[in-house]
Amino acid sequence: MEIKANGGFIYTCGGTMKGRNGSIESPGFPYGYPNGANCTWVIVGEEGSRIQLMFLSFAIEEEYDFLSLYDGHPHPANFRTR
């Protein structure tokens, strides 16, 4: 999905992951992703379960890209790391 904003395009992606395992890839992986990509993934585990994240390949453009992790809804009180 592309949304036009301020004369440019913002590429949105993401979704909800449920189940015991899965993988998440950025658009265009293993090559570069589109400028303005905004991907939000929600990982849902069973009540009382733990979620383990393992990064096999991870690269961001410093000062432009980031990864934020929340325990629950994306709210400052649930923020874990960036």
Residue frames as qw, qx, qy, qz and C-alpha x, y, z in Angstrom:
[[0.000, 0.891, 0.455, 0.000, 0.00, 0.00, 0.00],
 [0.411, 0.103, -0.004, 0.906, 1.29, 3.46, -0.83],
 [0.094, -0.868, -0.452, 0.183, -0.06, 6.69, 0.63],
 [0.408, 0.558, 0.056, 0.720, 0.84, 10.07, -0.83],
 [0.442, -0.816, -0.268, 0.261, 1.98, 12.55, 1.83],
 [0.212, -0.845, 0.181, 0.457, 3.71, 15.91, 1.35],
 [0.462, 0.738, -0.375, -0.320, 4.48, 15.25, -2.29],
 [0.127, 0.421, -0.898, -0.027, 6.17, 11.87, -1.56],
 [0.805, -0.150, -0.455, -0.349, 5.00, 8.36, -0.96],
 [0.374, -0.447, 0.709, -0.397, 4.96, 6.45, 2.31],
 [0.621, 0.078, -0.744, -0.233, 5.04, 2.68, 1.86],
 [0.577, -0.393, 0.465, -0.545, 3.12, 0.94, 4.64],
 [0.677, 0.116, -0.717, -0.115, 3.48, -2.71, 5.51],
 [0.178, -0.286, 0.751, -0.568, 3.15, -5.06, 8.46],
 [0.686, -0.209, -0.547, -0.431, 0.45, -7.19, 9.99],
 [0.650, -0.494, 0.394, -0.422, -0.32, -9.44, 12.93],
 [0.491, 0.303, -0.817, 0.007, 1.62, -12.62, 13.65],
 [0.756, -0.356, 0.319, -0.447, 0.15, -15.43, 15.74],
 [0.958, 0.156, -0.240, -0.015, 1.37, -18.95, 16.34],
 [0.833, -0.465, 0.097, 0.283, 4.49, -20.60, 17.65],
 [0.487, -0.360, 0.354, 0.713, 6.94, -19.25, 15.03],
 [0.493, 0.808, 0.317, 0.062, 7.19, -17.05, 12.00],
 [0.539, -0.125, 0.164, 0.817, 9.40, -14.60, 10.20],
 [0.160, 0.917, 0.230, -0.285, 9.17, -10.94, 9.31],
 [0.577, 0.056, 0.341, 0.740, 10.88, -9.39, 6.32],
 [0.097, 0.627, 0.043, -0.772, 10.94, -5.83, 5.09],
 [0.694, 0.668, 0.200, -0.180, 9.60, -5.09, 1.59],
 [0.518, 0.782, -0.346, 0.005, 12.24, -5.97, -1.00],
 [0.533, -0.591, 0.604, -0.019, 14.34, -8.13, 1.35],
 [0.713, -0.433, -0.081, 0.546, 17.19, -9.05, 0.93],
 [0.384, 0.397, 0.170, 0.816, 17.61, -5.87, -1.10],
 [0.035, -0.003, -0.269, 0.963, 16.83, -2.32, -0.03],
 [0.065, 0.625, 0.754, -0.191, 13.38, -1.29, 1.11],
 [0.195, 0.733, 0.370, 0.537, 11.42, 1.67, -0.29],
 [0.145, 0.168, -0.277, 0.935, 12.11, 5.17, 1.00],
 [0.446, -0.226, 0.088, -0.861, 9.45, 6.20, 3.49],
 [0.596, -0.163, -0.775, -0.131, 8.65, 2.59, 4.44],
 [0.371, -0.366, 0.457, -0.720, 6.59, 2.44, 7.65],
 [0.634, -0.059, -0.753, -0.169, 6.10, -1.15, 8.82],
 [0.440, -0.389, 0.499, -0.637, 4.25, -2.08, 11.99],
 [0.592, -0.012, -0.797, -0.117, 4.09, -5.70, 13.12],
 [0.605, -0.444, 0.333, -0.571, 2.05, -6.96, 16.06],
 [0.445, 0.167, -0.878, 0.056, 3.21, -10.27, 17.54],
 [0.687, -0.387, 0.097, -0.607, 0.55, -11.98, 19.64],
 [0.287, 0.207, -0.915, 0.195, 1.46, -14.75, 22.08],
 [0.593, -0.476, -0.630, -0.158, -0.70, -16.89, 24.32],
 [0.449, -0.808, 0.081, -0.371, -1.43, -15.56, 27.80],
 [0.722, -0.610, 0.325, 0.027, 1.62, -16.05, 30.03],
 [0.893, 0.231, 0.158, 0.353, 3.90, -17.06, 27.16],
 [0.325, -0.675, 0.266, 0.606, 7.24, -15.50, 26.25],
 [0.678, 0.729, 0.093, 0.023, 8.12, -14.12, 22.84],
 [0.612, -0.437, 0.365, 0.550, 11.70, -14.51, 21.61],
 [0.503, 0.849, -0.045, -0.156, 13.01, -12.33, 18.78],
 [0.704, -0.268, 0.437, 0.491, 16.03, -13.48, 16.77],
 [0.373, 0.854, -0.129, -0.340, 17.57, -11.27, 14.11],
 [0.851, 0.059, 0.380, 0.357, 19.38, -13.14, 11.35],
 [0.419, 0.285, 0.268, 0.820, 19.91, -10.03, 9.24],
 [0.137, -0.881, -0.409, 0.194, 19.28, -6.48, 10.38],
 [0.427, 0.024, 0.121, 0.896, 20.41, -3.17, 8.91],
 [0.042, 0.888, 0.439, -0.131, 19.03, 0.32, 9.34],
 [0.397, 0.578, 0.042, 0.712, 19.99, 3.74, 8.06],
 [0.406, -0.358, -0.462, 0.702, 21.24, 5.69, 11.08],
 [0.035, 0.264, 0.147, -0.953, 19.23, 8.82, 11.92],
 [0.456, 0.052, -0.388, -0.799, 16.35, 7.74, 9.65],
 [0.722, -0.133, -0.617, -0.284, 15.33, 4.22, 10.63],
 [0.227, -0.380, 0.692, -0.570, 14.52, 2.64, 13.97],
 [0.549, -0.226, -0.793, -0.135, 13.01, -0.39, 15.65],
 [0.350, -0.380, 0.397, -0.759, 10.74, 0.14, 18.65],
 [0.433, -0.157, -0.887, 0.001, 9.57, -2.68, 20.91],
 [0.456, -0.350, 0.201, -0.793, 6.51, -2.47, 23.14],
 [0.087, -0.115, -0.968, 0.207, 5.05, -4.93, 25.63],
 [0.189, 0.633, 0.655, -0.368, 1.38, -4.39, 24.81],
 [0.360, 0.860, 0.344, 0.111, -0.16, -1.51, 22.89],
 [0.542, 0.311, -0.024, 0.780, 2.24, 1.12, 21.48],
 [0.318, -0.906, -0.158, -0.231, 2.00, 3.48, 24.43],
 [0.169, 0.733, -0.497, 0.432, 4.87, 5.17, 26.31],
 [0.635, -0.485, 0.469, -0.375, 4.13, 3.09, 29.44],
 [0.962, 0.070, 0.261, -0.040, 4.66, -0.12, 27.40],
 [0.488, 0.792, -0.363, 0.050, 7.84, 1.03, 25.67],
 [0.919, -0.323, 0.119, 0.194, 10.76, -1.39, 26.10],
 [0.540, -0.392, 0.380, 0.640, 13.55, -0.35, 23.73],
 [0.527, 0.830, 0.055, -0.177, 14.45, 1.56, 20.58]]
